[in-house]
Amino acid sequence: MSLMEQTMAEMRAGQDLIRLQMEQLTTALLRTQANPVSEKLKIVDTEATPKTRSVRPALPPDFDGDRLKGTAFLDACQTYTRLCPEEFTDEQTQIVWAMSYMKSGRAQKWAARVFRWEQQPENKETNKFFGWSDFRDEFRKEFTPAHADALAINRLESSAYYQKNRSLDEYLDEFQDLITDSGYTDPKTIVVKFRRGLNAQIQNSVATMASGRPSDSTPSQWYDAARTVDENRAANEAFSASSAYRSTAPSSRPVGTSQLRVAPSSVKTGHSHISPTPGHPVPMDLDAARKVASGPLCFRCKQPGHFTRDCPSRYDLRYLTLEELEEELSIRMAQLDVVPPDTEETRPEKVDFYQDNE
């Protein structure tokens, strides 16, 4: 019974919302009819004037109140209203139209509260929102991620936003979003953050450019230079791959020429026969037995008995690979960016002389 009652309550709430929306649209239509706009009729030569098709943008998706989808829904509504402004007589009609897509979840409950507020006797001739900007601010407060600036700043102050194995386009998109959300405006700080998270090879190539090096106070120049270097690297890799394929491709020989066939070399063994026969046994390979008994071979230190992940020399700088050295350097540089809390250093008292125990 509780499930049925809950379902009936949701259906009644949906019907109330539809009824309130219809009343709002009817009121807006009556306002439009009360103030007709006089237009002059013009005779247009349809044969001389080419027919043009109007742009029909996509309608906004239904919104359920998810904060992660709030910005996308608001952008879709604003895109439609900009491309089709003639469909909205005033901003109140635009607000009601946007709220008509709030059909479920938190968004439906929020829209129902707005319509109930406007139906109160004391608010009969008053609108909840003064205009679209007021509606947009209230919508962002309710349905966009909270504390987005703090989350962006914390991510920029760590190494989590570094490019690493991602493509340059993915790194650049995330970096620009973080800069926008964090509120950073100093161009030099933005360039430093961008260079620190950029791939080491791309960063070095841009920083050491002989001519056309971007300014350290213009982030857009660094973005363009990084894209150029990355595109050149991709083109060079494609060229190198095609050259390697041509060098390894089998060469064609003229028809009618003979080809020298070389007999495969025989495998040298420590004895004259391989298969054992009565009276002629095969000696046992003691070295192979020792190799199997000694366990796996480490690819880092070339010593048997353990795998690479368990190598005791994995923390030795002499045995680290180039990728591991770059990752360790990135982590150390990120630690330098973090501002330590204001703590007073406790220094030991200076003692000039020590008394001898006599």
ABEGO torsion letter per residue (X at the ends): XAAAAAAAAAAAAAAAAAAAAAAAAAAAAAAAAABBBBBBBBBBBAAABBBBBBBBBBBBBBBAGBAAAAAAAAAAAAAAAAABAAABABAAAAAAAAAAABABEAAAAAAAAAAAAAABAAAAABBABABAAAAAAAAAAAABBBGAAAAAAAAAABAAABAEABBAAAAAAAAAAAAAAAGBABAAAAAAAAAAABBAAAAAAAAABABGBBBAABAAAAAAAAAAAAAAAAAAAAAAAAAAAAAABBBBBBBGBBBBBBBBBBBBBABABABBBBGBBBBBBAAAAAAAAAEBBBAAAGBBGBBAAABAAAABAAABBAAAAAAAAAAAAAAAABBBBBBBBBBBBBBABBBBBX
